């Protein structure tokens, strides 16, 4: 689960830039929050990402315990270039990781969460 400051902006990023589908979204007026679940397939067969939008919060400290989200992609070079073309922020261009040969890159979502793209094995 990631807490986001602007749900529509985050939904646009995860669906339009990363190609996920919005699987379900529910507002909880009494709790003043909305949950959105996104993924690359149904929740039964795939891992999904939960976004939490707290209506009265406009910023968060990301903290130092969280590292990043990782997503496997077929071609890290192509995916990184496409994300850049779609307006996504690239933190580290595609290339071999520093302790091996696996190709990775890092991008950032609109709230500053880092996302690692890992080449399919």
N, CA, C and O of each residue as an XYZ file, in Angstrom:
484
protein
N       0.838     -1.173      0.000
C       0.000      0.000      0.000
C       0.881      1.233      0.000
O       1.853      1.327      0.749
N       0.517      2.185     -0.863
C       1.205      3.468     -0.894
C       0.193      4.564     -0.614
O      -0.913      4.551     -1.154
N       0.571      5.505      0.224
C      -0.283      6.667      0.462
C       0.039      7.713     -0.601
O       1.207      8.015     -0.845
N      -0.994      8.265     -1.231
C      -0.801      9.235     -2.309
C      -1.483     10.545     -1.957
O      -2.443     10.574     -1.186
N      -0.977     11.627     -2.531
C      -1.506     12.951     -2.216
C      -2.528     13.456     -3.228
O      -3.271     14.394     -2.940
N      -2.572     12.850     -4.398
C      -3.524     13.238     -5.430
C      -3.918     11.958     -6.167
O      -3.170     11.469     -7.013
N      -5.077     11.425     -5.846
C      -5.460     10.111     -6.356
C      -5.562     10.093     -7.876
O      -5.074      9.159     -8.512
N      -6.179     11.096     -8.464
C      -6.337     11.095     -9.926
C      -4.985     11.155    -10.632
O      -4.781     10.470    -11.635
N      -4.065     11.963    -10.123
C      -2.720     12.042    -10.712
C      -2.027     10.686    -10.613
O      -1.404     10.235    -11.574
N      -2.133     10.037     -9.456
C      -1.495      8.733     -9.268
C      -2.141      7.669    -10.142
O      -1.441      6.840    -10.724
N      -3.480      7.679    -10.244
C      -4.157      6.715    -11.116
C      -3.712      6.901    -12.559
O      -3.495      5.920    -13.271
N      -3.574      8.136    -12.996
C      -3.096      8.390    -14.365
C      -1.696      7.834    -14.565
O      -1.416      7.216    -15.593
N      -0.812      8.046    -13.594
C       0.556      7.539    -13.707
C       0.578      6.020    -13.807
O       1.196      5.465    -14.715
N      -0.092      5.350    -12.883
C      -0.026      3.886    -12.846
C      -0.761      3.230    -14.015
O      -0.375      2.144    -14.448
N      -1.808      3.866    -14.530
C      -2.527      3.271    -15.660
C      -1.941      3.693    -17.000
O      -1.736      2.847    -17.871
N      -1.669      4.976    -17.184
C      -1.210      5.471    -18.488
C       0.291      5.304    -18.702
O       0.723      5.010    -19.817
N       1.087      5.485    -17.660
C       2.543      5.394    -17.809
C       3.034      3.970    -17.580
O       3.863      3.472    -18.341
N       2.526      3.305    -16.529
C       2.982      1.938    -16.240
C       2.074      0.862    -16.821
O       2.422     -0.317    -16.770
N       0.924      1.231    -17.370
C       0.062      0.261    -18.046
C      -0.739     -0.653    -17.150
O      -1.233     -1.683    -17.609
N      -0.885     -0.304    -15.875
C      -1.718     -1.108    -14.980
C      -3.188     -0.808    -15.252
O      -3.518      0.191    -15.892
N      -4.054     -1.665    -14.770
C      -5.502     -1.451    -14.855
C      -6.029     -1.118    -13.469
O      -5.574     -1.673    -12.469
N      -6.989     -0.210    -13.420
C      -7.687      0.061    -12.170
C      -8.665     -1.079    -11.963
O      -9.600     -1.251    -12.744
N      -8.451     -1.857    -10.914
C      -9.270     -3.036    -10.666
C     -10.511     -2.711     -9.846
O     -11.588     -3.254    -10.091
N     -10.351     -1.820     -8.869
C     -11.496     -1.369     -8.078
C     -11.099     -0.144     -7.288
O      -9.926      0.068     -6.982
N     -12.098      0.660     -6.961
C     -11.883      1.886     -6.206
C     -13.080      2.086     -5.296
O     -14.224      1.977     -5.737
N     -12.824      2.381     -4.022
C     -13.902      2.566     -3.049
C     -13.605      3.762     -2.165
O     -12.501      3.907     -1.639
N     -14.616      4.627     -2.009
C     -14.501      5.777     -1.116
C     -15.143      5.425      0.226
O     -16.159      4.731      0.282
N     -14.537      5.911      1.290
C     -15.024      5.694      2.647
C     -15.219      7.060      3.315
O     -14.353      7.520      4.059
N     -16.363      7.705      3.043
C     -16.590      9.065      3.550
C     -16.464      9.196      5.064
O     -15.956     10.204      5.555
N     -16.916      8.199      5.803
C     -16.820      8.292      7.262
C     -15.369      8.296      7.733
O     -15.052      8.915      8.749
N     -14.495      7.621      7.016
C     -13.075      7.599      7.354
C     -12.275      8.650      6.605
O     -11.097      8.857      6.893
N     -12.915      9.324      5.633
C     -12.294     10.371      4.820
C     -11.071      9.852      4.055
O     -10.006     10.470      4.053
N     -11.262      8.682      3.397
C     -10.202      8.148      2.546
C     -10.815      7.359      1.394
O     -11.978      6.958      1.441
N     -10.006      7.147      0.364
C     -10.382      6.346     -0.802
C      -9.277      5.333     -1.048
O      -8.094      5.658     -0.938
N      -9.663      4.099     -1.383
C      -8.713      3.047     -1.733
C      -8.879      2.721     -3.210
O      -9.998      2.638     -3.716
N      -7.764      2.538     -3.890
C      -7.772      2.120     -5.286
C      -6.786      0.963     -5.427
O      -5.674      1.009     -4.900
N      -7.210     -0.070     -6.144
C      -6.373     -1.245     -6.358
C      -6.066     -1.351     -7.846
O      -6.968     -1.311     -8.682
N      -4.775     -1.486     -8.165
C      -4.318     -1.542     -9.553
C      -3.439     -2.756     -9.762
O      -2.836     -3.264     -8.817
N      -3.366     -3.222    -10.998
C      -2.488     -4.344    -11.299
C      -2.466     -4.661    -12.767
O      -3.064     -3.963    -13.586
N      -1.765     -5.731    -13.088
C      -1.627     -6.194    -14.470
C      -2.533     -7.382    -14.767
O      -2.398     -8.024    -15.809
N      -3.443     -7.673    -13.866
C      -4.385     -8.771    -14.038
C      -5.245     -8.881    -12.804
O      -5.111     -8.085    -11.874
N      -6.115     -9.850    -12.787
C      -7.066     -9.990    -11.683
C      -6.345    -10.216    -10.356
O      -5.229    -10.733    -10.311
N      -7.011     -9.816     -9.289
C      -6.444     -9.985     -7.952
C      -6.319    -11.454     -7.561
O      -5.530    -11.795     -6.679
N      -7.075    -12.306     -8.194
C      -7.023    -13.736     -7.881
C      -5.679    -14.334     -8.294
O      -5.119    -15.169     -7.583
N      -5.161    -13.896     -9.458
C      -3.963    -14.507    -10.018
C      -2.719    -13.627    -10.000
O      -1.637    -14.091    -10.359
N      -2.849    -12.361     -9.587
C      -1.730    -11.423     -9.685
C      -1.595    -10.582     -8.430
O      -2.557    -10.377     -7.689
N      -0.403    -10.109     -8.213
C      -0.160     -9.149     -7.143
C      -0.758     -7.816     -7.564
O      -0.701     -7.448     -8.738
N      -1.327     -7.097     -6.616
C      -1.898     -5.786     -6.928
C      -1.294     -4.732     -6.007
O      -0.747     -5.044     -4.949
N      -1.406     -3.497     -6.427
C      -0.924     -2.356     -5.667
C      -2.126     -1.593     -5.124
O      -3.047     -1.256     -5.868
N      -2.110     -1.328     -3.837
C      -3.176     -0.548     -3.208
C      -2.685      0.880     -3.017
O      -1.632      1.107     -2.421
N      -3.454      1.843     -3.525
C      -3.190      3.255     -3.278
C      -4.206      3.755     -2.278
O      -5.401      3.499     -2.425
N      -3.749      4.462     -1.263
C      -4.634      5.038     -0.257
C      -4.542      6.551     -0.355
O      -3.462      7.134     -0.257
N      -5.704      7.176     -0.550
C      -5.777      8.623     -0.593
C      -6.548      9.101      0.631
O      -7.764      8.929      0.719
N      -5.829      9.702      1.575
C      -6.449     10.294      2.761
C      -6.849     11.720      2.397
O      -5.996     12.543      2.065
N      -8.133     12.009      2.459
C      -8.677     13.252      1.931
C      -8.080     14.505      2.537
O      -8.014     15.533      1.863
N      -7.651     14.458      3.765
C      -7.197     15.665      4.458
C      -5.681     15.778      4.581
O      -5.186     16.593      5.360
N      -4.937     14.972      3.824
C      -3.479     14.977      3.917
C      -2.909     15.364      2.556
O      -3.295     14.806      1.528
N      -1.979     16.333      2.560
C      -1.402     16.749      1.279
C       0.092     16.465      1.148
O       0.698     16.813      0.135
N       0.696     15.834      2.166
C       2.093     15.422      2.035
C       2.405     14.332      3.068
O       1.749     14.223      4.104
N       3.413     13.543      2.753
C       3.879     12.460      3.621
C       5.391     12.469      3.642
O       6.026     12.938      2.699
N       5.971     11.953      4.712
C       7.392     11.658      4.743
C       7.530     10.206      4.325
O       6.886      9.334      4.907
N       8.362      9.930      3.319
C       8.483      8.569      2.825
C       9.212      7.657      3.802
O       9.031      6.440      3.751
N      10.021      8.205      4.678
C      10.699      7.383      5.677
C      11.927      6.685      5.117
O      12.184      6.729      3.914
N      12.683      6.041      5.999
C      13.896      5.364      5.547
C      13.792      3.843      5.610
O      14.769      3.157      5.309
N      12.648      3.300      5.990
C      12.481      1.843      6.013
C      12.003      1.325      4.656
O      12.308      0.193      4.280
N      11.269      2.136      3.937
C      10.757      1.746      2.618
C      11.883      1.837      1.597
O      12.647      2.803      1.596
N      11.987      0.850      0.741
C      13.002      0.861     -0.306
C      12.425      1.289     -1.641
O      12.637      2.417     -2.086
N      11.692      0.381     -2.279
C      11.079      0.673     -3.568
C      10.144     -0.464     -3.948
O      10.168     -1.541     -3.352
N       9.329     -0.203     -4.942
C       8.503     -1.224     -5.578
C       9.335     -1.766     -6.735
O      10.104     -1.016     -7.336
N       9.203     -3.039     -7.058
C       9.913     -3.616     -8.196
C       8.900     -4.246     -9.143
O       7.983     -4.947     -8.715
N       9.080     -3.984    -10.447
C       8.208     -4.533    -11.483
C       9.088     -5.164    -12.556
O       9.998     -4.524    -13.083
N       8.809     -6.426    -12.873
C       9.545     -7.086    -13.953
C       8.956     -6.664    -15.287
O       7.738     -6.652    -15.463
N       9.835     -6.316    -16.234
C       9.418     -5.940    -17.584
C      10.224     -6.744    -18.592
O      11.325     -7.207    -18.295
N       9.671     -6.905    -19.775
C      10.329     -7.684    -20.822
C      11.638     -7.029    -21.272
O      12.651     -7.713    -21.420
N      11.624     -5.708    -21.491
C      12.784     -4.980    -21.996
C      12.922     -3.684    -21.198
O      12.154     -2.745    -21.403
N      13.887     -3.631    -20.299
C      14.055     -2.476    -19.408
C      14.406     -1.222    -20.202
O      13.915     -0.138    -19.887
N      15.245     -1.352    -21.222
C      15.629     -0.193    -22.030
C      14.394      0.423    -22.694
O      14.180      1.633    -22.624
N      13.599     -0.411    -23.327
C      12.398      0.073    -24.023
C      11.385      0.639    -23.037
O      10.801      1.693    -23.292
N      11.168     -0.044    -21.917
C      10.199      0.424    -20.921
C      10.624      1.770    -20.339
O       9.795      2.662    -20.165
N      11.903      1.917    -20.042
C      12.409      3.177    -19.486
C      12.235      4.316    -20.489
O      11.808      5.410    -20.118
N      12.560      4.068    -21.747
C      12.387      5.088    -22.784
C      10.918      5.472    -22.938
O      10.594      6.651    -23.080
N      10.036      4.484    -22.911
C       8.601      4.762    -23.054
C       8.087      5.583    -21.868
O       7.314      6.523    -22.053
N       8.509      5.237    -20.671
C       8.083      5.980    -19.480
C       8.569      7.423    -19.567
O       7.829      8.346    -19.226
N       9.789      7.623    -20.013
C      10.317      8.985    -20.178
C       9.487      9.749    -21.212
O       9.142     10.909    -20.986
N       9.164      9.117    -22.336
C       8.349      9.769    -23.379
C       6.961     10.145    -22.868
O       6.380     11.137    -23.310
N       6.431      9.350    -21.935
C       5.103      9.617    -21.385
C       5.136     10.613    -20.227
O       4.109     10.874    -19.600
N       6.308     11.165    -19.947
C       6.422     12.175    -18.910
C       6.842     11.662    -17.559
O       6.875     12.424    -16.593
N       7.169     10.367    -17.463
C       7.620      9.810    -16.195
C       9.037     10.257    -15.867
O       9.833     10.538    -16.763
N       9.338     10.320    -14.594
C      10.662     10.738    -14.140
C      11.571      9.516    -14.006
O      11.256      8.574    -13.279
N      12.689      9.542    -14.709
C      13.672      8.460    -14.655
C      14.764      8.862    -13.682
O      15.409      9.897    -13.851
N      14.969      8.036    -12.659
C      16.008      8.289    -11.662
C      17.344      7.671    -12.056
O      18.403      8.234    -11.783
N      17.284      6.500    -12.704
C      18.488      5.785    -13.150
C      18.159      5.145    -14.476
O      17.221      4.354    -14.574
N      18.928      5.483    -15.502
C      18.687      4.891    -16.812
C      18.942      3.395    -16.794
O      19.636      2.878    -15.918
N      18.382      2.717    -17.759
C      18.530      1.269    -17.868
C      19.984      0.883    -18.085
O      20.724      1.529    -18.827
N      20.362     -0.193    -17.411
C      21.706     -0.729    -17.551
C      21.914     -1.820    -16.527
O      21.065     -2.026    -15.660
N      23.041     -2.531    -16.612
C      23.313     -3.612    -15.667
C      23.425     -3.080    -14.239
O      23.951     -1.991    -14.012
N      22.929     -3.851    -13.292
C      23.072     -3.468    -11.883
C      24.539     -3.504    -11.506
O      25.332     -4.186    -12.155
N      24.910     -2.773    -10.458
C      26.330     -2.649    -10.128
C      26.942     -3.907     -9.522
O      28.163     -3.992     -9.399
N      26.123     -4.885     -9.141
C      26.674     -6.101     -8.533
C      26.339     -7.339     -9.351
O      26.343     -8.455     -8.830
N      26.052     -7.144    -10.619
C      25.698     -8.291    -11.449
C      25.387     -7.866    -12.867
O      25.777     -6.784    -13.306
N      24.677     -8.731    -13.579
C      24.385     -8.464    -14.984
C      22.910     -8.183    -15.263
O      22.548     -7.843    -16.389
N      22.063     -8.319    -14.256
C      20.644     -8.061    -14.440
C      20.446     -6.596    -14.823
O      20.999     -5.702    -14.182
N      19.660     -6.354    -15.865
C      19.398     -4.990    -16.319
C      18.258     -4.408    -15.489
O      17.207     -5.028    -15.331
N      18.486     -3.208    -14.964
C      17.487     -2.520    -14.145
C      17.451     -1.042    -14.516
O      18.356     -0.537    -15.179
N      16.415     -0.366    -14.089
C      16.364      1.094    -14.087
C      15.475      1.492    -12.918
O      14.785      0.652    -12.341
N      15.493      2.761    -12.575
C      14.628      3.281    -11.529
C      13.862      4.471    -12.059
O      14.419      5.345    -12.724
N      12.576      4.493    -11.753
C      11.726      5.624    -12.076
C      11.085      6.094    -10.779
O      11.287      5.493     -9.724
N      10.310      7.172    -10.863
C       9.675      7.704     -9.662
C       8.217      8.015     -9.961
O       7.896      8.554    -11.020
N       7.332      7.675     -9.026
C       5.916      7.999     -9.218
C       5.666      9.443     -8.792
O       6.573     10.085     -8.262
N       4.466      9.970     -9.009
C       4.202     11.382     -8.716
C       4.390     11.783     -7.255
O       4.579     12.966     -6.970
N       4.345     10.836     -6.330
C       4.544     11.158     -4.924
C       5.975     10.918     -4.456
O       6.268     11.051     -3.268
N       6.869     10.567     -5.381
C       8.269     10.375     -5.027
C       8.659      8.956     -4.672
O       9.795      8.718     -4.263
N       7.734      7.994     -4.819
C       8.077      6.599     -4.533
C       8.932      6.043     -5.661
O       8.551      6.151     -6.827
N      10.087      5.446     -5.341
C      10.914      4.852     -6.386
C      10.358      3.494     -6.829
O       9.837      2.716     -6.030
N      10.491      3.247     -8.120
C      10.040      1.985     -8.713
C      11.193      1.433     -9.544
O      11.702      2.108    -10.439
N      11.597      0.215     -9.244
C      12.652     -0.448     -9.998
C      12.033     -1.267    -11.111
O      11.102     -2.039    -10.881
N      12.544     -1.099    -12.305
C      12.166     -1.971    -13.429
C      13.274     -3.002    -13.567
O      14.448     -2.647    -13.671
N      12.908     -4.271    -13.567
C      13.865     -5.373    -13.625
C      13.617     -6.165    -14.897
O      12.475     -6.493    -15.219
N      14.680     -6.469    -15.613
C      14.565     -7.251    -16.837
C      14.065     -8.653    -16.564
O      14.464     -9.293    -15.591
N      13.177     -9.126    -17.443
C      12.650    -10.491    -17.320
C      13.778    -11.476    -17.501
O      14.673    -11.261    -18.319
N      13.743    -12.550    -16.747
C      14.789    -13.570    -16.815
C      14.361    -14.713    -17.680
O      15.115    -15.670    -17.856
